[in-house]
Amino acid sequence: MANKKGRKFIPVFENQLYSTLLFTIIAGNNYPKKIAESLNKDFGNVSRQLKFLEKKDFVSVKIEGNKKIFPFEKKIYSVNWNKILDEFIKLLKEQKDEFIEIHKNLKTNIKPERLELLEMLENQGFINNLKKNKYLIYSLKIYFSAITKIKRCSLYNALGYFTFFGDFEFTTLTHPSIRQVISQMDLKKDLEKLEKKKDSYPSFPPKAEENTKEWYDEFRASHDKMMKDMSSRFEGEEKKIQGVINKDMDLRIILKFNEIRRNLSMDLGLQIALNDATEQTAFYVINNNFLKEEIKKYCDEIFFPYSLRYKGVSENLKQEVKEKIENMNENDTNAPKPNEIKHKERIKR
């Protein structure tokens, strides 16, 4: 679709200009003059763009003031989260369809339960709960508000990045960064207690002569007791968190969304292409440093039998990859040939 001047119109979702206006409203600049000032834009242009966003249902407006009392009315804009989340769901479904199509075409060894999880995006009840999820909306509000202060980008790019890197696992104590912090805090507290009361653990430092069997036994007993105490604390905290999750439907939905997001964040097409590049580079190195017989033996006895990537993959595909590996020197005219003298010297050593 093109406008009167022949320029192609970019949909709001993919349009950086209109997206920036939406981010600015979310950040709290909600009337035309303030929006124009915050973006250093012409007031007239901003007003026209806001009317267009209203027409496309991305924003709604209410009027404050009274012309009988004040010389003008003030228009207050707010974003239509339902519309934004509709576009987000559409993006997720497109990513899901692409993921499944690539999986079917390439017969990848994705677990069936992961594919079943993605199909939740077709469950209208789940979608309705996701669109009104207070944690998702809060997170997006903070995210979009920050974007407008840092850079210019479209809703499409912002939500694509959110899908790939947004992470809600912090709500359980399994999140690595939180577990690490808590571990360090607990360890510090334990060590401080030991300084005050050294007899509270078997021996810290051990009483036996250093580096003797008795010393190691005492040290191990002390360490094991400390780790057991820390584990019991984690178990108590995790039970507490699980209780909160069970009572809070929004929390359960956002955690389920996070599982879907984590699956979609693995762009299957790009991941396979990257795997191929990494794999071929590895064999490019091997072809230039090992003899053909060694390479064939490695492929037959180690690489294909034990590689998780080729678990459940058809023999035809394995054979195709094997031929690429074994014929790499012939196929790649730029590849330096293995130095047989170097190999013989290496074998002697």
C-alpha positions in Angstrom: 0.0 0.0 0.0 1.4 3.4 -1.0 0.3 7.0 -0.1 -0.3 9.8 -2.5 3.4 10.6 -2.8 4.1 7.0 -3.8 5.8 6.1 -0.5 5.0 2.7 0.9 3.1 2.8 4.1 4.7 0.9 7.0 2.1 -0.6 9.4 2.0 0.9 12.9 3.4 -2.3 14.4 6.5 -2.1 12.2 6.7 1.7 12.1 9.4 3.3 14.2 7.8 6.7 14.2 4.4 5.6 15.4 5.9 3.1 17.8 8.0 5.8 19.4 4.8 7.8 20.0 3.2 4.8 21.8 6.3 4.3 23.9 6.3 8.0 24.8 2.6 7.8 25.9 3.3 4.7 28.0 6.2 6.6 29.7 3.7 9.2 31.0 3.7 11.9 28.3 0.0 11.6 27.6 -1.2 14.9 25.9 -0.1 16.3 22.5 2.0 19.2 23.7 3.9 17.2 26.2 4.5 14.4 23.6 5.8 16.9 21.0 8.1 18.5 23.6 9.5 15.2 24.8 10.3 14.1 21.2 11.3 17.6 20.1 8.8 17.3 17.3 6.4 19.7 15.6 3.1 19.9 17.5 0.9 19.9 14.4 2.6 16.7 13.0 2.3 14.9 16.4 -1.4 15.8 16.6 -2.0 14.3 13.1 -0.1 11.2 14.0 -2.0 10.8 17.3 -5.3 11.0 15.3 -4.0 8.3 13.0 -3.1 6.0 16.0 -6.6 6.7 17.4 -8.2 5.7 14.0 -6.1 2.5 14.0 -7.3 1.7 17.6 -3.8 1.8 19.1 -4.7 4.7 21.4 -7.8 6.1 23.0 -8.5 9.7 24.0 -10.5 11.5 26.7 -11.2 15.2 26.9 -10.4 17.2 30.0 -11.5 20.8 30.5 -14.5 22.8 29.4 -14.5 25.3 26.6 -17.0 27.4 28.5 -14.6 27.9 31.3 -11.1 27.4 29.7 -10.0 28.7 26.2 -9.3 25.1 25.1 -9.9 21.5 26.0 -7.0 19.1 26.8 -6.8 15.7 25.1 -5.4 13.0 27.2 -4.2 9.9 25.4 -3.7 6.4 26.6 -2.5 3.2 24.8 -4.9 0.4 24.0 -3.1 -2.5 25.6 -5.6 -4.9 24.1 -4.6 -3.9 20.6 -0.8 -4.0 21.4 -1.2 -7.5 22.9 -3.2 -8.7 19.9 -0.3 -7.7 17.7 2.1 -9.5 20.2 0.1 -12.7 20.1 0.0 -12.5 16.3 3.8 -12.3 16.3 4.1 -15.2 18.7 1.8 -17.3 16.5 3.9 -16.5 13.4 7.0 -17.6 15.2 5.3 -20.7 16.4 4.1 -21.6 12.8 7.6 -21.0 11.4 9.1 -23.1 14.2 6.8 -26.1 13.5 7.2 -25.8 9.7 11.0 -25.9 9.9 10.7 -28.8 12.4 8.5 -30.8 9.9 10.6 -30.0 6.8 13.9 -30.9 8.5 12.6 -33.6 10.8 14.5 -32.2 13.8 14.5 -34.2 17.0 12.4 -31.6 19.0 10.6 -33.3 21.9 6.8 -33.7 21.3 6.0 -32.0 24.6 7.7 -28.8 23.5 5.6 -28.7 20.3 2.5 -29.3 22.5 3.4 -26.4 24.7 3.6 -24.1 21.6 0.1 -25.1 20.6 -1.2 -23.3 23.8 -0.9 -20.2 21.6 -4.1 -21.5 19.8 -5.9 -21.9 23.1 -8.3 -18.9 23.4 -8.7 -19.3 27.1 -4.9 -19.1 27.6 -4.6 -16.2 25.2 -7.4 -14.2 27.0 -5.6 -14.8 30.4 -2.3 -13.8 28.9 -3.7 -10.5 27.4 -5.0 -9.4 30.9 -2.0 -10.7 32.8 -0.9 -8.0 35.2 2.7 -9.1 35.3 3.1 -9.2 31.6 1.5 -5.8 31.2 3.6 -4.3 34.0 6.7 -5.7 32.5 5.9 -4.3 29.1 5.1 -0.9 30.5 8.5 -0.6 32.2 10.2 -2.0 29.1 8.5 0.4 26.6 9.0 3.4 29.0 12.7 2.7 29.1 13.0 2.3 25.4 11.9 5.8 24.5 14.7 7.2 26.7 17.4 5.1 25.1 16.7 4.4 21.4 14.2 4.4 18.6 12.7 1.1 17.4 9.5 -0.4 16.3 7.0 -2.3 18.3 7.8 -5.3 16.2 11.5 -5.1 17.0 10.9 -4.4 20.7 8.5 -7.3 21.1 10.8 -9.6 19.1 13.6 -8.8 21.5 11.3 -9.3 24.4 10.4 -12.8 23.2 14.0 -13.8 22.8 15.4 -12.3 26.0 12.6 -11.6 28.4 12.9 -14.0 31.4 10.4 -14.6 34.2 12.2 -17.5 35.9 13.2 -15.1 38.7 9.9 -16.0 40.3 11.4 -19.4 41.3 14.6 -19.8 43.3 16.0 -21.9 40.4 17.1 -18.8 38.6 21.0 -19.0 38.5 21.7 -15.4 39.4 19.4 -15.4 42.4 20.5 -18.8 43.6 24.1 -17.7 43.4 23.4 -14.5 45.4 21.5 -16.3 48.1 24.2 -19.0 48.3 26.9 -16.3 48.8 24.8 -14.5 51.4 24.1 -17.7 53.3 27.7 -18.8 53.1 28.8 -15.4 54.5 26.3 -15.7 57.4 27.5 -19.2 58.1 31.2 -18.1 58.2 30.4 -15.2 60.4 28.6 -17.5 62.8 31.6 -19.9 62.8 33.9 -17.0 63.7 31.8 -16.3 66.7 31.2 -19.9 67.7 33.8 -22.2 66.2 32.3 -25.3 67.8 29.0 -25.0 66.0 30.3 -27.2 63.2 32.6 -30.2 63.5 35.7 -28.1 62.9 36.2 -24.9 61.0 39.1 -24.7 60.6 39.7 -28.4 61.4 41.5 -29.1 64.6 43.5 -32.0 63.2 47.0 -31.5 61.7 46.7 -29.9 58.3 46.6 -32.2 55.2 46.2 -35.4 57.2 43.3 -37.8 56.6 41.7 -36.7 59.9 42.0 -33.0 58.7 40.2 -33.8 55.4 37.5 -35.9 57.2 36.7 -33.0 59.5 36.7 -30.5 56.7 34.4 -32.7 54.6 32.0 -33.2 57.6 31.9 -29.4 58.2 31.3 -28.7 54.5 28.6 -31.4 54.2 26.7 -30.0 57.2 26.9 -26.5 55.8 25.6 -27.6 52.4 22.8 -29.6 54.0 21.7 -26.6 56.0 21.7 -24.4 52.9 19.7 -27.0 50.9 17.1 -27.2 53.6 16.8 -23.4 53.6 16.3 -23.5 49.8 13.7 -26.2 50.1 11.7 -24.1 52.6 11.9 -21.0 50.4 10.9 -22.9 47.3 7.9 -24.4 49.0 6.9 -20.9 50.1 7.2 -19.6 46.5 5.3 -22.6 45.1 2.5 -21.8 47.6 2.4 -18.3 46.1 2.3 -19.6 42.6 -0.5 -22.0 43.3 -2.7 -19.1 44.7 -1.8 -16.6 41.9 -3.3 -17.4 38.5 -1.5 -14.5 36.8 1.8 -15.9 38.1 1.0 -19.4 36.8 0.2 -17.9 33.4 3.3 -15.8 33.1 5.5 -18.8 34.0 3.7 -20.9 31.3 4.2 -18.0 28.9 7.9 -18.0 29.8 8.2 -21.7 28.9 6.6 -20.9 25.5 8.9 -17.8 25.1 12.0 -19.9 25.9 11.0 -22.4 23.1 10.4 -19.7 20.6 13.6 -17.9 21.5 15.4 -20.8 19.9 15.0 -19.7 16.3 15.1 -23.2 14.8 16.1 -22.0 11.3 18.9 -19.8 12.5 20.0 -22.4 15.1 20.3 -25.2 12.5 22.2 -22.8 10.1 24.5 -21.9 13.0 25.0 -25.5 14.0 25.9 -26.3 10.4 28.4 -23.5 10.2 30.0 -24.4 13.5 30.1 -28.1 12.6 31.5 -27.6 9.1 34.2 -25.3 10.5 35.1 -27.9 13.1 35.5 -30.5 10.3 37.4 -28.0 8.2 39.9 -27.8 11.0 39.9 -31.6 11.4 40.4 -32.2 7.6 43.5 -30.0 7.7 45.1 -31.7 10.7 44.1 -35.4 10.5 44.4 -38.2 8.0 41.4 -39.4 6.0 41.4 -42.8 7.8 41.3 -41.1 11.2 38.4 -38.8 10.2 36.3 -41.7 8.9 36.9 -43.7 12.1 36.0 -40.6 14.2 32.7 -40.1 12.2 31.7 -43.8 12.3 32.7 -44.6 15.9 32.3 -41.4 17.8 30.6 -38.4 16.2 27.4 -40.0 14.8 26.8 -42.6 17.5 27.1 -40.2 20.4 26.1 -36.8 19.0 22.8 -35.6 20.5 22.2 -33.5 17.4 21.9 -36.7 15.3 19.9 -38.7 17.7 16.8 -40.0 15.9 17.9 -38.4 12.6 17.4 -40.4 9.4 20.4 -42.5 8.1 20.1 -40.7 4.7 20.7 -37.3 6.4 23.6 -38.8 8.4 25.1 -40.2 5.2 24.8 -36.8 3.5 26.6 -35.1 6.3 29.3 -37.8 6.4 30.0 -37.4 2.7 30.4 -33.6 3.1 32.9 -34.2 5.9 34.9 -36.9 4.1 34.9 -35.0 0.8 35.6 -31.6 2.2 39.1 -31.3 0.8 38.0 -32.2 -2.7 35.0 -29.9 -2.5 36.8 -26.9 -1.0 39.6 -25.8 -3.4 40.8 -23.2 -0.8 41.3 -25.8 1.9 45.0 -26.6 2.6 45.7 -30.3 2.4 46.8 -32.3 5.5 50.5 -32.5 5.9 51.2 -36.3 6.0 54.7 -35.9 7.4 53.4 -33.9 10.3 50.8 -36.7 11.0 53.5 -39.4 10.9 55.6 -37.4 13.4 52.6 -37.0 15.6 51.8 -40.7 15.5 55.4 -41.5 16.5 55.2 -39.3 19.5 
